[in-house]
Structures are given as structure tokens and as C-alpha cells.
Amino acid sequence: MTKQSERMNTSAFKRYIEHSEQSTYIEVPFQMPERVEEIHVSYLVESHGGDAAKAVIDLGIRDAERVRGWSGGARHEFSIGLNQATPGYLPGRLAPGNWAILHNAYKVPVQGCTVTIQIEFTYKTSRWLKGDLHTHSVHSDGTYTLEENAAMMESLGCDFIAMTDHNTNSQNLAYPRGTSVLMIPGTEFTTNYGHSNFLGVTSPMDDFRVSGISDVHEKFRVARERGAKIVLNHTHCDNCPWEWDFEVDYDWVEIWNGPWREHNRRALSWWQEQLVTGKRLVAVGGSDVHRPDSHVKHAMPCVWVWTDEKTVEGVLNGIAEGHVVITYSPDGPFATLQCGEYGVGDEVPYEHADHEVIVQLNGLIAGDLIRIYSERGLEEETSVDSEGGVTLTVNAMHRRFLRAEIWRIFEQADGLSMAAVTNPIYFASKEVTQSSNHEG
């Protein structure tokens, strides 16, 4: 993982302001670098002339197209990020190019003043973000307000939440802004024969009512046309399984819904079958939390996504690439797969000399069971006899994929329950490589 200090860089600027510049606007230009996800600006004003009146210099900033914020003399520092910013400033993309700190020289002593500016750049870097992709609120049949959902996720140290209320998008227009938790627009398309989440767009459909599979196809078509990612939810649930056919145009499947139960085990087995056939289907999870409950809780399970930016697009792109691990709670345990520079969700080229996969597992307790699967089924099973981390090395030669599971005995469960599951790391076949070379 990249150290926090390696993600940051600071630039300093000085500007002497003459008395003759009083009541004028001054720009201190700087270059916004590539791949910045947040800037923090602070400034100090040194008045010259001994007992002279104190200088009053206002503060703001512009990008290459517009003023991005202004705080006048009310603040001596501010931050702008991709999703959040200090009041008075606009969050959003920090496009590389010509930017400038803005000053209003409201009051300048006769002998002038010097403004010292520090700009701290925080760069995008790949890391694991965690959250919940399936929750409900008072906007449908939940009892939590949007603010309560966000506060709960923030208290758990989570990075994102999708509030997927049933057949409505009003929640997407009322998300709380004063939170560090990224709000992913979501709607649970709820029919009498199955549920699915539309993620990433505020209004994925205009009417949820369907009378047959052709209507379902049309709803999916419209949602996808508007940019939504589509998840089939709790496909093997006892009460509301996916009873439409699986030939619909979906992206991902929810194999873990709420506490680990038998219907999740069935979904897991079905997903493994899809992987064995060669389908690279991304598995996700979600708590499906509606109200305070002793078993169904926020971010249980918790979805971890490897991405380089904390934005809706960044999280959904990370999921689309299969960079997903699901754990029973935000506290883990956790598992990753690595083959050279390739990790969870990646495809290892056939020419890659080393097909050894490093399976790193952390947050384990005695009694945990580690299982490694490929298209051939269970490849390896290891029992853990102490707390901490375990590193396994698995030879994946002649395998199409590998994935890992951690099973644990919980007091409230009857027998072993899933504690963590990774999406697979894939291996290109010789046939695919030869075909690609021939096409080239």
C-alpha cells in the first residue's frame, strides 16, 4: 500500500502586495498537476511597517474556467476534493492546468504586506474502499433517514453507501451533503418475480411496473442507456428470488445478502457454476438493511473495492473490473490474491512465467477455515490455529481462475459461516493468446 506521505506534495508561493494595489484583485498562478484528488490551501499575511495598520487580504481560487470558491476574509485555509469541499468552495474534478489563488487586497499598509501561500496536493492512488451497496431508508420501506444511514456508515469507517430504495429515486435527490461517505445513486427495481439494483444514476427508469419478461428487458435497456450498472439481488432467496430468466442484460450478481444464510450458500454455488463455464461474473454483496435489527446491520456484509479515486465512477469502475472482496463486516477478516503485478479481478497473461499466486489473509482467528477454489473445484483447505495473518502460495498453472474464501464459526450462527470471499484472479489461456496474436 502507498504511504500517506507519498500521496502528498506541497508547493509554497510568496507575493508582495504594494499599498498601491489596495482594492484590487490579485492572482497568484499555479499549475494543477495530473491525478490530484484533493488540494488544501492555507495562507499567512505579514504586514510591513511596524505599527502600521494590519493588512486585510481576502482568499479564493479559480480553475481554468471559473471561480471555484471564495471565502473573503472569513477563512485562512480551505480544501477542495472530488466530492467535498470547505463551505464556499465547489467540489469536483481537479482538472490539470492553469489555476490561481485569488486575493482581494482589501486593506494594505503603506509599506505593503507579504502573503505566503501553501498548497498541499493529495494525489490519486489505488487503495481499498469499503461500503454497502444495498440499503433502504424512509424513502421506501425502511425506518432510517438518509442522514442516519450516512452517519452509521461514517461511524463504521466506511467510504461509500448506495441507498437503493424500492422503485423510487427520491432518495437520490435528497442525499445529505455534510458527510465523508460517498453517496452512490441507487434504486432497487422491485418486481413480483425478482429484485435488481440499478446503481450509479439518479433516475434509471420512469416507471417500474412490468407484466412480463419483455417489460423487464425494456427496464434494463433504459437503465443501461442512462448509465446504470445492474445487479441481480438475492437471486436464490426463499421469499423473493430471481424468477425471471438469467438472460437479462445485467452486470453483477449479489451472492451475499444480509447475514450468511442458506440462500447465500445457494447463490455462491450458482456463481461458482457460472465461473466454471468461463463466465467472468463479478460477485458483490449488500446488507439490505431496512431498520434496527439484531442481525441485519449496515455494511454486513461489507464490499471492498480496489480503486484509485473515491467517486461514484471510481467505485463502480473498480467493481466492473472485478476488484472486489466481500467481508462479513467492515472489520474483516480480509483476503487478497496476487500474481506478480496482477490481483483480484485481473487477468494474468498466458506468457507470465510465474503462475504462483500469493494469497494473503489477515484478521484471522483460531478455527478459521481457508478455502481456495478454481474451475476444478476446491483446490486447497487450510485450518487456522492462531490469530493474525496467513500467507499461502498456490500454483495456478493450467487453471483458469483462483478465488479464496474464509469461513468462521460465529456464536449466533449454526456451524461455519462465510467471513470473507474474493472475486477471482483469472489466467489467460494459450488459445486466447494465439487468437489475439492472429487477429493482430
N, C-alpha and C positions, 0 to 999 in steps of 0.2 A: 504494500500500500504506500501511496505517496505521502510523505510527511507534510503537515500543515505548512511548515516554513518554506517548503519547496513550491508550494502553490502560490506564494505571495511575493510581490515585488513592490518597492516603494520608490517614488520619484519625488524630489523636492524642487521647488521653484521660489525665487525671490523677485519681488517687484517693488522698486522705489517709486512712490507716488508723490509728485510735487504739489505744492499748495495751489498752483495754477490749474491743476487737474480737478480741483474740488467741484462737485456737482456734475461730474461726467461719468460715463460708464466705461469701464476698462476691461479688456480681455487679456487673460494670461493663457496663451495657447499651449496645448499638449497633444500628443499622439495617443489615441486609444489603441493599445496593442490587439492582436488577434486573440481569440479564445478567452476573453475576460468574462467572468460571471458576476463579479461584484466590484465596485470601487467604493472606497471610503476616503472622503476629503476632509481635511482639517486645516485651519489656518490661524496664525497669530499676527497681531498688528503691533508694531513697535513705533510709538510716537517719538519724534525728534524735537529737540529744543528745550529740554529741561522742564521748566514749569509750564510749558505750552499746553494748550487745551488738548485733551485726549482725542485721537483720531477715531472716527466712526466710519468703518468700511463694510458695506453690505456684501452678501455672498449669494452666489448662484452658479449655474452651469448650463452650457449648451452642448448639443452634439452637432453633427454636420448639417442637420436640417432644422432644428428647432431648439428653443429653450426647454431644458428637461427639468428645471426646478429653480426655485427662488425662495430664500428664507430671510432676505434682508439682513437686519442686524439681530435677528432673533436666535440664530444658531452660530456656533463656531465649528460645527462639523456636520456631515451628513453622509448617508450611504445610499447607493443605488444598486439594486440587484435585478435579476431576471424576473422575479415575481414580487419582490417587496422593495420598498424604499422609505426613507425618512419622510414624514409628512411634509408636504410642499414640493416633493420631488416625484418624478414619474418612473416607475419600474419598467422593465422591458429589455429588449435586446441592446447590448452594448456594442454597437457596430464599430469596427475598427475604422480609424480615420482621424480627421481634424476635429478635435474638441477644444473647449476653452472654459476655464474658470471665469466667472463673471463677477465683477465688483462694481458697486456704486460708491464713488468717492464722496460720500455724503458730507463728511467733515474732515478737513486735512489741516494740520498745524502749519504755521508759516514756514517752518523748516522741514516740512514734509513728514512722511512716515514710510516704513518698510513692511510689506506684507510677505510672510513666509508661508508657503502652501505645501502640504504633504498629501500626496495621492497614493493610496495603497491599492494595488491591483490584486485581486484574487482570481486565479486562472481556473478554467475548467479542467477537471481531471477525473478519470474514471474511478468510481467507488460504488459501494453497495448502498442503495437507498431502500428503505423498508416502509411498508404501509399496508393498507387494507383496500381491496378492490371491490368489495361488496358490502355495503351498509345501507341502512334506512333511517329515515327521520320522520318528523311530524308532517312532512310533505306527502307521505303516503300512510302506511300503517305502523310507523314507528312512533316512539314516545320521546326520543331525543330531539332537541332542537339542533339546528346546524351548528350553532355555537358550542353546544355541549359535545357534539361529535368531534369537532375540531379540538376542543380543549382536552378531551380524553386522549386523542391521538398524540397531541403535543406532550401530555404528561407521560406517555409511554415512550417518548423519544422517537416517534415515527416521523417520516418525511412526507408522506402523501396519503390521501384518502379519496375514494370515489364514493359519493353518496348516491346510490343507484335506486332511487325511489321508483315504485311501480307505476309504469305507464304515464309518467309526468316528467316535465323538465323544469318545473318551477323552482326546485332546489338549486338548479344550475344558475339561476338568475339572482339568487339571494345568498350566495356563499359569503361567510364572514371574511373580512379582509385583514383584521388585526391578529393574524396567526402566522406562525412559521410553517404550518403544514400546507403543502401544495394541494390545491383542490382540483381533482380531475373530474371534469363533467361526466355525468353518467346517468343512464336510465335503464331500469330493468323492464325489458319488453316482456310483459306477463300475459300469457295466453292460458287457455284451459288445458293445453297439452304440452306445456313446457315453457321455461323461462330462459331468457338470454339477456346479457348485459351489452348495451351499446355504450362504448367508452370514448371519450375524447372530444365530443361535440356537444354544444349546448342543447340543440334541438334536432335529434336524429330522426324524428318522424312527426307527422302531423296528426295521425290517427292510429291508435293501437289496435283497433278492432279487426279481427280476422275470422273467416268462416271456413278456411281450408288451407292446404299447404301452398297453393298458388299465392294466397294473400301473404303468407309468411315469407315466401321468396321475394315478394314485392317490398315488404317492410325491410327486409335485409338489403335489398338493392338500393332503396332510398337512403338507408342509414349509411351504407358504404359510400354511396355517391356524395354524401355530406361529410365524409371523412371519418366515420366511426370505426373503431375496432370492435369486433363482435365475439362475445364469449358465450358458449353454451354452459348454462349453470346447472349445478347438482343434477347431472344427467341421469343418474341411477337412484335418485331419491325415492323413498317409499310413497310419499304423498304427492309430489309434483315432479316426476321425472320428465326427461325429454322424450315425448312420444311421437313427435314429428320425425320424419326420416333424417338421417345424418348427411343427406346430400345437399343440405343448405350451405350457403356461402359464408362460413364462419372462419374465425382466425384461431381462437384458443379455446381450451376446454377447462372448466373448473373441476378439478379432481378432488378438491378438499374444501368442503363447505361446513363451516362451524366445527364443533368438536369432532374428533375422529370417531366415525361410526361405520356400521356395516355398509351403508350405501356409498361411503367414500372408498371403502375397500373394493367394492364392485367397480367404481369409476376408475380406480387405479389399475385394476386388472384389464379393463377395457382399453385404457390408454396404452398399457404395455402391448396389447394386441395390435394397436394401430402402429406403434413404433416398429414392431416386428415385421409388419407388412412393408415397411420402408417409408411410412408417412412421418414427416417431421412436424409433429403436432405439439405446440407449446402448452404445457400444463401450468395453470395458475390456481389460486385459492382465494377464499374470502370468508369473513366471519358470518356474513348475513345477519348481523346484529340488528335488532329492532328496538329492544328495551332492556332495562336492567335485568340480568339473568345470572344465575349462579354458574351456568355452564357456557352459554353463548356470550362471548365478550369481544370487545374491539381488538382487532389485529390478532385474533386467534382463529384460524392460522394467520401468519404474517407472511406477506410476499416480499422478497428481497429482489431488487433489480440492479444489475450492473450497468451503469450509465455514466456519461460524463457531464450531465447537467440536470439540475433539479427544475425541470419544466415538464409540462404535460407531454410535449413532444418527446423530450428526452426519456421519460419513464416509459412511454408507450413504445418508442423505438427499441429500447432495451428489451422489453418483453417480446416484441416482434422478432428480435434476433435470438430469442431463446435464453437470454442471460438471466435466468430466474431460478431462485431457490425458495422453497416454502418451508417455514418452520412453525411449530405449534404455537409459538408466542414470539414477541419481539426480542426476547432474551435468548432465543436459540433453542437447542444447540444448532450448530451450523456446519455445512459441508460444502467443499468446493472440489472441482476436478481441474487438473492442469496437465497439459501435454505440451511441453515446450512453451511457446507463447500463446497457445490456444487453451480456452477454458470452456466453462459451461455454455452450451448453445452453439459453440463454434464447430466448424468442420476442419479436421486435420487433413492436409493434403496427403495423397497416397505416397508421394515422394518423401514425406517426412521420415527420416531414418529411424527415429526413436518413437515407438508406439507405446512407450511406458507412460501410464497415466498416474500422476500423483494425486491421491485422494486425501485431502486434509480435512480432518474433523475436529471441531472444537466445542467446548462446553459440555463434554460428555460426563456421565456419572456411571458408577459401577452398576453393571447389569444391563447397560445399553447394548443393543444388538445392531451391528453394521451389516448391511446387505448391499452387494454390488450386482447389478443386472446388466445384461446385454441382450441382443436378439436371441441368444441361445438360452435365455432364462437366468436363473440365479447362478452367478459366477463364483461368488465368494461370500462367506458369512463369518463374521468375527464378533466374539463376545468381549465386552469391555470390562476389565476388572478393577479400574481405578478412575478417579476423576481427572479431568483435564482434556488434553488433546491427543489425537492418534493420527499418524501418517501411514497410509498404505500405498504400496506400489503395485499396480496391476498391469500386466502385459495385455495390450489390446490388439495385438497382431491378429489380422483376419476377423476382426469384429467390425460391425457397422456403427455401433454406439455403445457407450457405457453410461450408467447413471448410478447414483448412490441413494440409499435410504438409511435413516437412523430410527430404530424402534425402541420404545421405552415403556416400562411398567409405571402407570400413574395410579395413585391411590383411588381416584374416582372412577377409574376405568376397569373393566373386567379383562385382564390379560394385557398383552402387548398392544400399544397404540403407536401410530406414526408420530415421530418427533421432528423429523426433517426429511425432505425429499428434494433431490436436484433434478433439473431438466438434464437431458443427455449432453455429452460431448460426442460429436459424430466423426466418422472416419470415411474419407472418400475412397471409393473402390477403384481398382485398376481400370475397369471398364469405363467408368465415368471420365477418368483422366484421358484415356485413349480417345474417347468420343469427343472430348473438348479439344484435344490436340488436332484431331481430324477436322473438326469444324473450323478451327483457326487457320 
